[in-house]
Amino acid sequence: MLYHIFVPFTRHISAFNIFNYITFRAGYALMTALLVAFIMGPVILRFLARRHIEETIRSDGPESHLSKKGTPTMGGLIVLAAIVVPTLLWARLDNIYIQLALFSTVWMGVVGFLDDYLKVRLHFPKGLVAKYKLVGQILLGCIVGSFLFFNDINDQYTYMTLVPFLKNYAINYSHWYIYIPMVTLVITATSNAVNLTDGLDGLAIGLTAISMSTYAIICYIMGRATTSEYLGIFYIPGCGELTIFCLSIVGASLGFLWFNFHPAKVFMGDTGALALGGALGTVAILSKTEILLIVIGGVFVVEVMSVIIQVVSYKLRGKRVFKMAPIHHHYELLGWAEEKVVVRFWIVGILLSIVALTTFKLR
C-alpha cells in the first residue's frame, strides 16, 4: 500500500524513491510484524482467556504436558494479523506472487480456524474431521496450481522445478495433470507437516522463522537478474517481492515466540500452524524450489516421516520404532527437557538452511 502511495511522487520528492527498494520495505515489514504481534498479542490473549478458548491435552501424550491444560489456544490469530498487516502495508499489491501467497495463507488460516473453533468452542473431539480438512488443502492446491498453469505468469519457468546442485537443469511439468497434483501435494504435505510439528512450545514457530528467513534470501536473489544469472538459477521477475512476505512471517513468528516459548502463554493451534504451512509450501512453489524445500524444511520432513514409520511399523509388526511420534515426543520420553528438544531442533533447522543456500553456489 505504501509503495503505491509514495512511489508516484518520486519525481517531485526524491526521498520517496526509497520505497522502490525491496530491502527497505522488507526490513520495515519485519519490524511492523513484530510491532503488530506485540500490540495484538496481549489483546488477543485476554480475549481468548475471557472466552475460555483453551487447549485440550491428549491423555495419551507425555505426562509433562498435562500441566499445559487450560493454556489459551487459537493464538494463530496473532500470527495471521502480524503477517497480513505488514504485507499489505509494505508489499506491492499488484504483484501476483504476493496475491497468491496471501491468498494461500488466509485460506489455510480459515481452515485451521474452523478446526480450532469446532474443537474448542463446540467441543467436537476431533475438530474439523480430517477428510474435510484435507478437502480444504486439496482445493487450495488445485486453485493455486490451476492459476499458475493456465495463466502462465512466467512463461519460461512456470512448470519447472529447480534441481539442487545441477546448473541450468530443472524438472519440467509440461502437463496440467502432472503439475497441478504436484502443487497440491506440496501445499497439503507442508501444511500438515508444520501442524504435526506444533507439539512443543516454540518448536514449529521457531522452525518457520528459520525456513522463511532462508526463503527471503532465495526470493530476493531470484528476483534479481544479475545475481540469478551469476548463480546459474532461474531469474523470476517479481519474485523478489516475496522477500517482504517472507520477512513479515519471520517478524510474526518472532513476535509470537515472545508469548509461545516455554512455558507458553498461548498456543497457535491449527489456525496458525496450517496457515504457516500453507504459506511455506506456496512460497516454495512460486520460487520453483519444491525439491529444495525438503532440505530447508528437513525437520518438518523428519517429523512427518516419524509418524508414518511409527504407524506402518505398528500395523505390520505390532511394534513401535519410537517411544512416541512425532519424534519430538520420542526425545521428551528419553528424558530431554522440552527446551532442549526445541533448541536442538532449531539448530538442526539452521544447519539445513545453510546447506540449502550453499546449493546455489555448488553447481
Rosetta blueprint (number, residue, H / E / L):
1 M L
2 L H
3 Y H
4 H H
5 I H
6 F H
7 V H
8 P H
9 F H
10 T L
11 R L
12 H L
13 I L
14 S H
15 A H
16 F H
17 N H
18 I H
19 F H
20 N H
21 Y L
22 I H
23 T H
24 F H
25 R H
26 A H
27 G H
28 Y H
29 A H
30 L H
31 M H
32 T H
33 A H
34 L H
35 L H
36 V H
37 A H
38 F H
39 I H
40 M H
41 G H
42 P H
43 V H
44 I H
45 L H
46 R H
47 F H
48 L H
49 A H
50 R H
51 R L
52 H L
53 I L
54 E E
55 E L
56 T L
57 I L
58 R L
59 S L
60 D L
61 G L
62 P L
63 E H
64 S H
65 H H
66 L H
67 S H
68 K H
69 K L
70 G L
71 T L
72 P E
73 T L
74 M L
75 G L
76 G H
77 L H
78 I H
79 V H
80 L H
81 A H
82 A H
83 I H
84 V H
85 V H
86 P H
87 T H
88 L H
89 L H
90 W H
91 A L
92 R L
93 L L
94 D L
95 N L
96 I H
97 Y H
98 I H
99 Q H
100 L H
101 A H
102 L H
103 F H
104 S H
105 T H
106 V H
107 W H
108 M H
109 G H
110 V H
111 V H
112 G H
113 F H
114 L H
115 D H
116 D H
117 Y H
118 L H
119 K H
120 V H
121 R L
122 L L
123 H L
124 F L
125 P L
126 K L
127 G L
128 L L
129 V L
130 A H
131 K H
132 Y H
133 K H
134 L H
135 V H
136 G H
137 Q H
138 I H
139 L H
140 L H
141 G H
142 C H
143 I H
144 V H
145 G H
146 S H
147 F H
148 L H
149 F H
150 F H
151 N H
152 D L
153 I L
154 N L
155 D L
156 Q L
157 Y L
158 T L
159 Y L
160 M E
161 T E
162 L E
163 V L
164 P L
165 F L
166 L L
167 K L
168 N L
169 Y L
170 A E
171 I E
172 N E
173 Y L
174 S L
175 H L
176 W H
177 Y H
178 I H
179 Y H
180 I H
181 P H
182 M H
183 V H
184 T H
185 L H
186 V H
187 I H
188 T H
189 A H
190 T H
191 S H
192 N H
193 A H
194 V H
195 N H
196 L H
197 T H
198 D L
199 G L
200 L L
201 D L
202 G L
203 L H
204 A H
205 I H
206 G H
207 L H
208 T H
209 A H
210 I H
211 S H
212 M H
213 S H
214 T H
215 Y H
216 A H
217 I H
218 I H
219 C H
220 Y H
221 I H
222 M H
223 G L
224 R L
225 A H
226 T H
227 T H
228 S H
229 E H
230 Y H
231 L H
232 G L
233 I L
234 F L
235 Y L
236 I L
237 P L
238 G L
239 C H
240 G H
241 E H
242 L H
243 T H
244 I H
245 F H
246 C H
247 L H
248 S H
249 I H
250 V H
251 G H
252 A H
253 S H
254 L H
255 G H
256 F H
257 L H
258 W H
259 F H
260 N H
261 F L
262 H L
263 P L
264 A L
265 K L
266 V L
267 F L
268 M L
269 G H
270 D H
271 T H
272 G H
273 A H
274 L H
275 A H
276 L H
277 G H
278 G H
279 A H
280 L H
281 G H
282 T H
283 V H
284 A H
285 I H
286 L H
287 S L
288 K L
289 T L
290 E L
291 I L
292 L L
293 L H
294 I H
295 V H
296 I H
297 G L
298 G H
299 V H
300 F H
301 V H
302 V H
303 E H
304 V H
305 M H
306 S H
307 V H
308 I H
309 I H
310 Q H
311 V H
312 V H
313 S H
314 Y H
315 K H
316 L H
317 R H
318 G L
319 K L
320 R L
321 V L
322 F L
323 K L
324 M L
325 A L
326 P L
327 I H
328 H H
329 H H
330 H H
331 Y H
332 E H
333 L H
334 L L
335 G L
336 W L
337 A L
338 E H
339 E H
340 K H
341 V H
342 V H
343 V H
344 R H
345 F H
346 W H
347 I H
348 V H
349 G H
350 I H
351 L H
352 L H
353 S H
354 I H
355 V H
356 A H
357 L H
358 T H
359 T L
360 F L
361 K L
362 L L
363 R L
